[in-house]
Amino acid sequence: MHTRIIAERIAKAGMQDAQQTPFEDLERLPSGQRIAPLISPHGNEIMSTIEDSNKALVRHIYEDSATDPNALARAMHEDFVEYVPPILPWGGVHHGFEDFTKKVMPLVAAALDLGSLRLVSLSADGDRVAALISARTRSGKELWIAEHWTLHDGKVTSLMVFYHDTIPLLEDAAAGS
C-alpha cells in the first residue's frame, strides 16, 4: 500500500531528479523538518499532519466502538488516565484499561443510550484532540459532552470528559432509570 502511494506521487509529480522525494511539496515544520505522510487507521488515505492522524484515530475509536468493544483498548497507552467530573457516579480519576472497563464503562452504559451517541465535531492541535458529542440518557434526555483526548505516538494517554449539564444524569440515577 505505502509503496503504491509513493509511486503514484512520484509519477504525478513527474520527478526526474533522484534528489527529489515524493514529499517535496509538503509543508515544513518551524524546525525545518518535513511533515511526513501518515496512513489513516483504515489504510485508505494519506494524512499530512499529526493532527490529521490523531483526529483519524479518535474518529476511528468513536465509529468502531459500537461494533468493536476493543477499539479504544487497542489505542490506549499502558499509562492511560481518564478524568471524569466527580459529581457523577463514575466520576474521578481512572488509571489503565482495567480501571476504565470495570469502573467506568458499566456505569456509563447504564446511564447513556450508547446507540444515540453522535460525534458532532473534532478539532486537533498537535497531540490533543477535542471532540464534541451529543447523546441521550436512558430516559431520552439530551446531553452534550466534550472530550479532550491526549495522544502520544499514536496511543491515547489521557481522556478528560466534560458534561455540559449533569442534571439529566443525576435525575435519572435518582429515579432509578
ABEGO torsion letter per residue (X at the ends): XAAAAAAAAAAAAGBABAABBAAAABBBBAAGBBBBBBBBAAGABBBABAAAAAAAAAAAAAAAAAABAAAAAAABBAABBBBBBAABAABEBBBEAAAAAAAAAAAAAAABBAAABBBABBBBBEABBBBBBBBBBAAGBBBBBBBBBBBBGGBBABBBBBBABAAAAAAAAAAGX
